[in-house]
Amino acid sequence: MVEATVTRSGGGTLERPAQATGRARQTMESKGRVLVIEDEADILELMVYNLQREGYEVTGIPNGEDGLRRARAELPDLILLDLMLPGLPGVEVCRRLKADPATRGISVIMVTAKGEPDDVVSGLEAGADDYVPKPFSPRVLLARVKAVMRRAGADEGAQGAKVVRGGVSIDPERHEVRVEGEPVVCTATEFRLLHFLATHPGRVFTRNHLLSRVIGEDAVVIDRNIDVHVGALRKKLGTQRELIETVRGVGYRMRDA
């Protein structure tokens, strides 16, 4: 694995494999199919190369329009999507993917040189599962890919099953929450919020995303409404309150223990 730090300006030492763009040849059993949409040729080449070496089946596309078409045609397991793309921006690509029933289940990681909270929020609100700010090392990128793929696999069997995070257990069938074995009474909204976060550990959600998933898109929304529910949940969780983490300027996540 190449350990060069990736930057938008092309700095660092890049080890360039031959014919890294397009569909990469597999050298071992595939760990999954990844589509990389990135307009910087050096960065695209490096990402494809390192993912291929880790055992992923990889396709590299340099623009949003072609990337969207390829995603719809191939239905990859995960998409690495640059925010600053020529033509169709990465955020719009993500929105269209998540609006299409055929592609909304594909995991998306935003990869961008923009690291401001507003840019991160835009990507997450569009439906991205995670983000990696540039500059980044291939090791960090691969770790994020593995984590998102792992969470996506866990999500498939999460609905309806009892969930345990730290000292908190959530039983959807009984609509029951226990903290260190003791029952805790939650409102319906608090229960849905806790269960949603617990079934997506490590993933950051914006307040608007949580509102739409937990309260409903047609609900009357008061500014920082979700903060009230999170505050109430933390009080009820007591010694386990730190399981719900605040990501400053973005939203909330359940600690991935």
C-alpha positions in Angstrom: 0.0 0.0 0.0 1.3 3.4 -1.0 1.8 5.7 2.0 1.9 9.0 0.2 -0.3 11.8 1.5 -2.9 12.8 -1.1 -3.5 16.5 -1.8 -5.5 18.2 -4.4 -2.4 20.0 -5.8 -0.8 16.6 -6.4 1.9 16.9 -3.7 3.5 13.9 -2.1 5.0 10.8 -3.7 2.6 8.9 -5.9 3.3 5.4 -7.0 1.3 5.1 -10.2 0.1 1.7 -11.4 -0.5 1.2 -15.1 -4.0 1.6 -16.3 -5.5 2.4 -12.9 -8.6 4.1 -14.2 -11.5 2.1 -15.6 -12.3 -1.3 -14.1 -9.3 -2.5 -12.2 -8.3 -6.2 -12.6 -8.8 -8.3 -9.5 -5.7 -10.0 -8.0 -7.6 -11.8 -5.3 -11.1 -12.6 -4.2 -13.1 -9.4 -4.2 -14.0 -7.8 -0.9 -16.7 -5.8 -2.7 -17.3 -3.5 -5.6 -16.2 0.2 -5.3 -16.8 3.0 -7.7 -14.4 6.0 -7.4 -15.7 9.3 -8.9 -12.8 11.8 -8.8 -11.6 14.4 -11.4 -8.0 14.7 -10.3 -6.2 12.0 -12.3 -3.3 11.4 -9.9 -5.7 11.1 -6.9 -8.1 8.8 -8.9 -5.2 6.6 -9.9 -3.8 6.3 -6.4 -7.2 5.5 -4.9 -8.0 2.9 -7.5 -4.6 1.3 -7.1 -4.7 1.0 -3.3 -8.3 -0.3 -3.2 -7.4 -2.9 -5.8 -4.4 -4.0 -3.8 -6.7 -4.5 -0.8 -8.9 -6.9 -2.8 -11.7 -4.6 -4.0 -13.1 -4.6 -7.5 -12.7 -1.0 -8.5 -14.0 1.3 -11.3 -12.6 4.8 -11.6 -14.6 7.6 -13.3 -13.4 11.3 -13.7 -16.8 13.1 -13.7 -20.2 13.2 -12.1 -22.4 12.5 -15.1 -20.5 9.3 -16.2 -20.1 8.3 -12.6 -23.9 8.5 -12.0 -24.6 6.4 -15.1 -22.0 3.8 -14.1 -23.5 3.6 -10.6 -26.9 3.0 -12.0 -25.6 0.4 -14.4 -23.3 -1.6 -12.0 -24.8 -1.0 -8.6 -21.5 -1.0 -6.6 -21.3 -1.7 -2.9 -19.7 1.6 -2.2 -19.0 4.9 -3.9 -16.1 7.2 -3.1 -17.3 10.6 -4.4 -15.4 13.8 -4.7 -17.4 17.0 -3.8 -15.7 19.3 -6.3 -16.5 17.7 -9.7 -16.8 19.4 -13.1 -20.2 19.6 -14.5 -22.4 17.7 -12.1 -21.2 18.4 -8.5 -20.6 15.5 -6.1 -23.4 16.6 -3.7 -25.9 16.5 -6.6 -24.7 13.1 -7.7 -25.3 11.9 -4.1 -28.8 13.4 -4.0 -29.7 11.7 -7.2 -28.4 8.4 -6.0 -30.3 8.6 -2.8 -33.5 9.7 -4.6 -33.4 6.6 -6.9 -34.9 3.4 -5.2 -32.4 1.4 -7.3 -29.3 3.1 -5.9 -30.3 4.6 -2.6 -28.9 1.6 -0.7 -25.4 2.2 -2.0 -23.0 3.5 0.6 -21.3 6.8 -0.2 -18.2 8.4 1.2 -17.6 12.0 0.2 -13.9 12.7 -0.5 -13.2 16.4 -0.7 -10.6 19.1 -0.1 -13.3 21.2 1.6 -13.2 20.6 5.3 -15.5 23.3 6.6 -18.5 22.1 8.7 -21.0 23.5 6.1 -19.5 21.4 3.4 -19.5 18.3 5.5 -23.1 19.0 6.5 -24.1 19.4 2.8 -22.6 16.0 1.9 -24.2 14.3 4.9 -27.6 15.9 4.2 -27.4 14.7 0.6 -27.2 11.2 2.1 -23.5 10.4 2.3 -22.5 7.8 4.9 -19.2 9.3 5.8 -16.6 11.8 4.6 -12.8 11.9 4.2 -11.2 15.4 4.0 -8.1 16.0 1.9 -5.2 15.6 2.4 -5.5 12.0 3.5 -3.3 8.9 3.5 -4.3 5.7 1.7 -4.3 4.0 5.1 -7.0 6.4 6.4 -9.1 6.0 3.3 -9.0 2.2 3.4 -9.9 2.3 7.1 -13.0 4.4 6.3 -14.0 2.2 3.4 -13.7 -1.0 5.6 -15.7 0.7 8.4 -18.6 1.8 6.1 -18.7 -1.6 4.4 -18.8 -3.3 7.8 -21.6 -1.0 9.0 -23.6 -1.5 5.8 -23.4 -5.3 6.3 -24.5 -5.0 9.9 -27.5 -2.7 8.9 -29.0 -5.4 6.7 -29.8 -7.6 9.7 -30.3 -4.9 12.3 -34.0 -4.1 11.8 -36.2 -5.9 14.4 -33.3 -7.5 16.2 -32.3 -6.6 19.8 -29.4 -4.1 19.8 -26.8 -3.7 22.5 -24.4 -0.7 22.7 -22.3 -0.5 25.8 -24.6 -0.9 28.8 -27.7 -0.1 26.8 -30.0 -2.7 25.2 -32.9 -1.8 22.8 -35.6 -4.3 22.0 -37.8 -3.2 19.1 -40.3 -6.0 19.5 -41.0 -5.2 23.1 -40.4 -1.4 22.6 -38.1 -1.7 25.6 -34.9 0.1 26.6 -32.7 -1.1 29.5 -29.6 0.7 30.9 -27.3 -1.6 32.8 -30.2 -4.0 33.2 -32.7 -1.5 34.5 -35.7 -0.5 32.4 -35.9 3.1 31.1 -39.1 4.7 29.9 -38.7 6.5 26.6 -41.2 8.4 24.5 -41.9 7.0 21.0 -39.7 9.6 19.4 -36.9 9.0 21.9 -37.1 5.3 21.2 -36.9 5.7 17.4 -34.0 8.1 17.8 -32.0 5.8 20.1 -32.7 2.8 17.9 -31.8 4.6 14.7 -28.5 5.8 16.1 -27.7 2.4 17.7 -28.3 0.5 14.4 -25.8 2.8 12.7 -22.9 3.0 15.1 -20.0 5.4 14.1 -22.0 7.1 11.4 -22.6 10.9 11.7 -26.1 12.2 11.0 -27.1 15.8 10.7 -30.0 17.2 12.7 -32.2 17.5 9.6 -31.5 13.9 8.6 -32.4 12.6 12.1 -35.6 14.7 12.1 -36.7 13.3 8.8 -35.9 9.7 9.8 -37.2 9.8 13.4 -40.0 12.4 13.4 -41.0 12.5 9.7 -40.4 14.8 6.8 -43.9 16.3 7.2 -43.5 17.2 10.9 -43.5 20.8 12.1 -39.8 21.4 12.8 -38.6 23.9 15.4 -34.9 25.0 15.2 -32.7 22.5 17.1 -35.7 20.3 17.7 -33.5 17.2 17.7 -31.3 18.6 20.3 -34.1 18.5 22.8 -34.7 14.8 22.2 -31.0 14.0 22.4 -30.8 16.0 25.7 -33.7 14.0 27.1 -32.2 10.7 26.0 -28.8 11.5 27.5 -30.5 12.2 30.9 -32.3 8.9 30.8 -29.2 7.0 29.7 -27.4 8.2 32.9 -23.9 6.6 33.1 -24.2 5.6 29.4 -25.0 9.1 28.2 -21.6 9.4 26.4 -22.7 6.7 23.9 -24.4 9.5 22.0 -21.6 11.8 20.7 -21.9 15.3 19.4 -20.0 16.1 16.3 -19.6 19.9 16.5 -21.1 21.8 13.6 -22.5 18.6 12.1 -24.8 16.5 14.2 -24.7 13.3 16.3 -23.5 9.7 16.2 -23.6 6.6 18.3 -20.1 5.7 19.6 -18.7 2.8 17.6 -17.3 0.7 20.5 
